[in-house]
């Protein structure tokens, strides 16, 4: 609840300081409710569009008793089955250990993954969003010894969208759901 309030205040201040976003506004029935499903109405110069969405937290994580090799295979398989290509895998733990640090999170990796046609739609009118894409799925072993698989929700990029574009907004919302489904599938089908 506090996070939503802080985000709302920060967003209003940020948008106001930038002169606002012309032709775009968001409304929902009650922004303070913790409903599972919400309908978001996006107003553009061309008309109104309503998107029904399930709220996904900005950082979404699930944990399971998996080895890093099992998780790697499942992540690769799930991404490939949805036509999402892994561009690169960053082995964060290995890199930190090579620097001489031994007291770091185990099995920390970042999978950089994208679907170029979706990336094209997102960045066509907003090239500054290139820093958000490819999307990321990450892993690390928590203090209980379980492997955590998570993501930062791709639609966070909406906050930095200088040229609002309905097609890009829809793609970002779809990516949120797709990456959440990938993580859920890995955890539930282990």
Backbone torsions as a table, in degrees:
resi	resn	phi	psi	omega
1	UNK	NA	-45.9	179.8
2	UNK	-65.6	-40.3	179.8
3	UNK	-59.8	-42.8	179.9
4	UNK	-63.0	-41.6	-179.8
5	UNK	-64.3	-46.3	-180.0
6	UNK	-62.9	-43.8	179.1
7	UNK	-61.9	-43.0	179.7
8	UNK	-61.2	-47.8	-179.6
9	UNK	-62.9	-46.9	179.5
10	UNK	-60.2	-44.1	-179.9
11	UNK	-61.3	-43.2	180.0
12	UNK	-64.5	-44.6	179.1
13	UNK	-63.0	-44.7	-178.9
14	UNK	-62.8	-49.1	-178.6
15	UNK	-64.5	-40.5	178.8
16	UNK	-63.6	-41.3	-178.7
17	UNK	-68.1	-23.0	179.0
18	UNK	-91.1	2.4	-178.7
19	UNK	89.4	9.0	178.6
20	UNK	81.8	174.1	176.0
21	UNK	-113.6	114.7	-176.6
22	UNK	-71.9	132.5	173.2
23	UNK	78.4	9.1	-178.8
24	UNK	-136.7	131.5	173.6
25	UNK	-148.8	152.7	-178.9
26	UNK	-115.3	136.1	173.2
27	UNK	-138.3	150.3	172.3
28	UNK	-144.1	168.1	-174.9
29	UNK	-59.8	-49.5	179.1
30	UNK	-151.5	104.9	-174.7
31	UNK	-65.5	-13.1	-177.4
32	UNK	-94.8	-9.4	179.9
33	UNK	-72.7	150.0	175.4
34	UNK	-103.3	52.7	179.5
35	UNK	-71.6	155.6	175.1
36	UNK	-76.9	-47.5	179.1
37	UNK	-111.0	138.3	178.6
38	UNK	-132.9	149.6	172.9
39	UNK	-106.3	123.8	179.5
40	UNK	-107.9	128.7	178.4
41	UNK	-104.0	124.1	179.7
42	UNK	-108.6	120.1	-179.7
43	UNK	-99.5	124.5	176.5
44	UNK	-123.8	175.5	178.2
45	UNK	-64.1	-25.6	-178.0
46	UNK	-89.0	-5.7	180.0
47	UNK	135.9	-175.4	-177.7
48	UNK	-99.3	145.3	175.5
49	UNK	-132.4	132.7	177.1
50	UNK	-107.4	133.9	178.6
51	UNK	-122.7	121.7	175.3
52	UNK	-89.8	127.1	-176.2
53	UNK	-136.1	154.0	172.4
54	UNK	-97.1	131.3	-177.8
55	UNK	-68.3	124.5	176.4
56	UNK	-116.9	131.0	179.8
57	UNK	-62.2	155.0	-179.8
58	UNK	-57.3	-39.4	174.9
59	UNK	-115.6	117.3	-177.2
60	UNK	-113.5	124.3	-179.3
61	UNK	-135.8	146.8	171.4
62	UNK	-136.8	153.9	-180.0
63	UNK	-128.3	155.6	-179.0
64	UNK	-158.0	166.5	174.7
65	UNK	-86.8	83.5	179.7
66	UNK	-128.8	148.0	169.4
67	UNK	-79.9	161.0	179.3
68	UNK	-65.0	-32.9	178.4
69	UNK	-68.1	-40.9	176.1
70	UNK	-63.1	-45.5	179.9
71	UNK	-62.8	-41.2	179.6
72	UNK	-59.2	-46.5	179.5
73	UNK	-63.0	-43.8	180.0
74	UNK	-66.8	-41.4	179.0
75	UNK	-62.2	-48.3	179.8
76	UNK	-59.7	-43.9	-179.1
77	UNK	-64.0	-46.2	-179.2
78	UNK	-64.5	-42.7	179.1
79	UNK	-64.1	-46.0	-179.3
80	UNK	-61.5	-38.9	-178.8
81	UNK	-65.7	-18.1	179.0
82	UNK	-108.3	18.7	177.1
83	UNK	60.2	37.6	177.0
84	UNK	-114.3	124.9	-175.0
85	UNK	-94.8	137.0	173.0
86	UNK	-82.3	119.3	-179.9
87	UNK	-82.1	-40.8	-178.0
88	UNK	-164.4	154.1	174.0
89	UNK	-119.9	123.9	177.7
90	UNK	-95.2	122.0	179.5
91	UNK	-94.8	84.2	-173.2
92	UNK	-64.4	-47.3	-179.0
93	UNK	-58.3	-46.1	-179.3
94	UNK	-59.8	-44.1	-179.7
95	UNK	-64.3	-40.9	179.6
96	UNK	-66.9	-41.3	179.1
97	UNK	-65.3	-34.9	176.6
98	UNK	-64.2	-23.4	176.7
99	UNK	-84.3	-0.9	175.7
100	UNK	99.8	1.0	179.8
101	UNK	-91.1	128.4	-178.1
102	UNK	-111.8	-11.1	-176.5
103	UNK	-101.6	57.5	-175.8
104	UNK	-123.8	168.0	179.3
105	UNK	-61.4	137.5	177.3
106	UNK	-81.8	151.6	171.9
107	UNK	56.7	33.5	178.1
108	UNK	-84.1	118.5	177.9
109	UNK	-136.8	153.9	173.0
110	UNK	-125.4	123.4	177.5
111	UNK	-98.0	115.6	176.9
112	UNK	-90.3	117.2	-172.1
113	UNK	-135.1	142.0	179.2
114	UNK	-152.8	160.6	169.2
115	UNK	-118.3	110.9	-171.4
116	UNK	-60.4	-33.2	-179.8
117	UNK	-68.0	-35.7	176.6
118	UNK	-72.3	-39.2	177.0
119	UNK	-61.1	-37.2	178.1
120	UNK	-60.8	-46.6	-179.2
121	UNK	-61.5	-42.1	-177.7
122	UNK	-67.5	-44.4	-172.3
123	UNK	-93.7	-4.9	-178.4
124	UNK	-53.4	-44.6	-179.8
125	UNK	-108.3	-1.4	-177.2
126	UNK	-138.2	70.9	-177.3
127	UNK	-62.5	-22.0	179.7
128	UNK	-66.0	-14.2	179.4
129	UNK	-80.5	-1.1	-179.8
130	UNK	-57.9	-26.6	177.8
131	UNK	-68.5	-17.1	179.8
132	UNK	-92.5	-13.9	-173.3
133	UNK	-127.2	138.6	14.5
134	UNK	-69.3	161.5	177.5
135	UNK	-70.7	165.3	-176.2
136	UNK	-129.8	136.0	165.8
137	UNK	-118.2	136.8	-177.4
138	UNK	-127.7	161.0	176.3
139	UNK	-133.7	153.3	167.9
140	UNK	-165.3	158.1	179.2
141	UNK	-96.1	123.5	-177.8
142	UNK	-79.6	177.9	-175.5
143	UNK	-67.1	-19.7	176.7
144	UNK	-85.3	-2.1	179.0
145	UNK	89.5	2.9	179.0
146	UNK	-88.2	150.1	176.9
147	UNK	-85.6	126.3	178.0
148	UNK	-97.2	132.3	174.0
149	UNK	-119.9	127.8	-175.3
150	UNK	-148.8	-179.8	178.7
151	UNK	-154.1	158.3	164.9
152	UNK	-101.0	125.6	-173.7
153	UNK	-54.2	123.4	-178.5
154	UNK	-56.8	-32.0	-176.5
155	UNK	-71.0	-3.4	172.3
156	UNK	-58.1	-26.8	178.8
157	UNK	-58.8	-21.7	177.5
158	UNK	-56.6	-31.0	-178.6
159	UNK	-64.4	-21.3	-176.0
160	UNK	-113.6	11.9	-178.6
161	UNK	-77.5	110.6	-178.6
162	UNK	-78.4	-30.5	-179.3
163	UNK	-121.6	90.3	-177.1
164	UNK	-54.7	132.1	-176.3
165	UNK	-138.3	119.3	-175.8
166	UNK	-59.3	-40.4	180.0
167	UNK	-63.2	-42.5	179.6
168	UNK	-65.7	-39.5	179.4
169	UNK	-61.6	-44.9	178.9
170	UNK	-63.2	-41.7	179.3
171	UNK	-63.3	-43.1	179.4
172	UNK	-62.1	-43.3	178.4
173	UNK	-64.2	-38.8	176.9
174	UNK	-65.3	-38.3	178.1
175	UNK	-64.1	-38.2	175.5
176	UNK	-53.9	-51.9	-177.2
177	UNK	-64.4	-42.8	-177.6
178	UNK	-62.3	-47.4	-178.6
179	UNK	-69.4	-33.5	174.5
180	UNK	-64.3	-44.2	178.7
181	UNK	-61.8	-37.6	178.8
182	UNK	-62.3	-49.1	-179.6
183	UNK	-63.4	-45.4	179.6
184	UNK	-60.6	-42.1	-179.2
185	UNK	-63.2	-41.9	179.3
186	UNK	-61.8	-45.9	-176.3
187	UNK	-70.5	-43.8	-174.8
188	UNK	-76.1	-23.2	-177.1
189	UNK	-108.1	20.0	-178.9
190	UNK	-72.5	NA	NA
